[in-house]
């Protein structure tokens, strides 16, 4: 399994759109999970983080292949995928996508 994580710096006043994104993905849970299965993703987690007054989304993913997961996700097979990427594009600040470098991954 491979892991990936990153921060997405949010545009100001994105709270309502973040909540819409969260609630829509939760309400369409079967479709969201089907997307993960198609991508070979075992875990995808999202967190809201505030650092010095700036809002971010922190994401974490564990998948068979991170590259394959991103390639499959770009095919937008499920309508929820299109919604996910369009809304993230609306709320992400300019140059606001920061990818973390994995240092340590412990698992039992």
ABEGO torsion letter per residue (X at the ends): XBBBBBBBBBBBGAAAAAAAAAAAAAAAAAAAAAAAAAAGBABBBBBBBBBGGBBBBBBBBBBABAAAAAAAAAAGABAAAAAAAAAAAAABBBGABBBBBBABBBBX
